[in-house]
Amino acid sequence: MLPDRLTLIDDTIRADHAYLERGDRCYFFGEYFAGQSFKGGPTNQLIFNFKCKPTVAAINPARAGYKDRAIKTIAAGLRKAISQRNAEQYTWIPIPPSKAIGEPDYDDRMLRTLHLAFSDYNTDIRSLLRQASSTTPDHEQEERLTPDALRAVLEVDMATLQSAPVRSGIILVDDVLTTGKHFKASEVHLRRVIPNTPIAGVFIARCIHRSPFEEFETNP
């Protein structure tokens, strides 16, 4: 289970996420320990199952079941932490996955999770952002995609944007906040077309690169 409330990325931990700036409003539920996969604790296990690739889930019923449970767990956490009033006040936009729409491993897991979390609310949930071409996820390569390269493949779906007015603010949603690069790239694109709308971020976990108990484990 996720914590009952979201935690703000404040001055004490913002430096852990290189691209975030003072004034960015980003919130998270738990902490994901980098390099430990599903062995890093309950949050790592949850994210590992949530990120199961569609092509893997399609041939492995057990992994598909774990992914489905992860979606339900995260949806329940969002519903518990976010009131109906707040859910209906904002436009919710998933930060797009690394694969372009139409690719076998395009994964709309975050969109599905938001719809499940707020299923009976009058919530504005829209895929306003997409990648025009697929990229390799950062955690699967040694040299991460640069911010400029990421911005170059991101685009706003203008037809979806113009289908209804954006509400009083935008909430960008993703599974793991690492450097903040995807959040900032998404924010840049949205501000070009809706410059005066407040934008915040909600993440299932923030990534940290060192266990808080590592010092005790290595220096008894």
N, C-alpha and C positions, 0 to 999 in steps of 0.2 A: 504494500500500500504506500501511496505517496503521502508526504506531510499534509496536514490540513490547511496549510496556508502557503502562499508564495513569499519568497524573500527577495528584497530589492538588492541589486548589484550596487553597492555604495562605494565610497572612497576607500574603504579598507580592503576591498577585493577587486576593484575595477582594473587594477594593473595586471591582473591575471589574464585579462582579455584585451589584447594589444590594440585593437582597432576601436574599442569603445571610447567615447569622449565624455568629459564632464557634462552633465545635463541629459545624457541618454538614460531613458527609463526602461530598464530591463529587469525582469523578475524570473526566478527559477524555483523549482521544487526541491531537487536533490543535487548530489554531487557525483559526477562520473569520473572515475580514476583512469587516466590515460594509460594505455599499454597493458591493461589487465583484463581486457575483454569481459566475459561474463563472470570471471573469478573475482572481480573487484568488489563484490557486494551486491545487495539487492537492487540498487539503482542501475549498476552495470548490467545485471542480468535482465532487468526490465528493458533497457535500451537495446541490448543485444537481440532480444526477441522482437522488439518493435521494428528494428531495422532489417529483419530477415527479408532477403530479396524475393520478389514475386516469383522468379524462376525457381528458387529453392523451395518456397512454400508450395508451388504447384506440383512438385514431385515428392514432397516429404510431408505427409499428413501430420506428423508429430510437430514439426517446426511450424506448420500452418496453424495448428492449434495454439501453440505458444504465442505466436504473433497475434492471433485473435484475442487471447487473454490479455496481452500487453495493451492492445488498443482499448479494450474495455476498462482496464485498470487506470490508464491515463485519462480516459474520458470521465471516469468516476471522480478522479482527483480534480480535474478541471471544474466539474460541476459543483463539487463540494467547496472549492476554494473561491469560486467566482459567483457572486450573487446573480439572480436573474436580471435585476436592474442593470448591473454592469455588463452582463453578457449582451443585453439588448441595446445598450448605449453605443457600442462600438461596432466597427466593421472589422471582421476577423479574417486575416489573410495568411495562409500557410506560406512560409518561405519555401520556394520550389526545390524539389530534390535534384540530384545531379544529372538524372537522365531526362531527356526530352520526351514529351508526350508522344506515344506511339512506339517507344522502345520497349523491348520485353521486360526490362527491369524498371520501367517508370513506376513509381510507387506513390500512390495518393494517400498513404497512411495517415498523414496529419490532417488532411481534409476529412477523411472518414472519421477520425477521432473527434474533430470539432462538431461534426453533424451529430454524432452519437452523444456527445457531452451536453449539447443544447437542443436536443431533438424536439422538445415541445415548447421551446421559447421562440419568440419573434426575433431571431438573431440573423444578422447579415453576415453570412460566411461566403467568401468569394475567392476563387483562384485568380487574383488579379495579376500575378507574376508568373512567368514561366521561363524556362531555359530554351532558347532557340536551337541549341545543339547540346548534345550530351558531353559531360566531362567526367573524369575519374574522381571519385570522392577523395577528399584530402587524406582521410585516414588509410587509404589504400595506396598511397604513393609517397615517396620520400620528399619530393619537391612539390610543395603545395601550389595550387593555382594562385596567381597573383590577384590582388584586388582589381587591377585594370582588366585582366583576362576574364574575371568573373563578371564584371560589369558589362563587358562586351557581348556576353552570351545571354544576359538577362534582358527581358523585355516586359513591358506592361501590355496586358490584353485590353486594348482600348474599348472593344465592343462590350466586354464584361464590365469595365469601369463605367461606361455610359449607360448601362442598363438600369441603374438606380443611383440616387444620390448617396455619397459616402456619409456615414453617420458622424457623430461628434468627434471621433478619433479613430485611428487605425491601430490594431494590435497585430503585429507580426508574430507568428507562432512557429517554433521549430523544436526538434527534439533535444539537441545538445548545443549549448553556447560554448565555442572554443575560443577563437580569437575575436569573434564579433564581426568578421569579414562579411559573412552572408547577410547579417542584419544590416550593416552599414550600406552594402551594395544595394540591397532591396530598398532601403530608405532613400538613397540617392535617386533611384528611378521613380519612386512614388512622388517625391517632392518636386520633380520636374513637371508633373501633370496635376498634382493637388498640393500646391506649395504651403498652404496655410493650415493644413490639417495636422493636429498632434499625432505623433507616431511613437508607440512603445513596443516592447518585445516581451513575450512570455516563452519560457523554455522549460522543458521537462527536467533538464539537468544542466549544470554548468560543469565544464571539464576542468579538472585540476591535474597537474602533472606530478604531484607528490603527495603521498599519503600523509596525513597529519601524525600518524604513529610510526612513520619510517625511522625517525631519529631514535625512538625507543627500541625499535626492532634491530637496528644496526649498531647501536651504542648502549648495551645494557648496563 
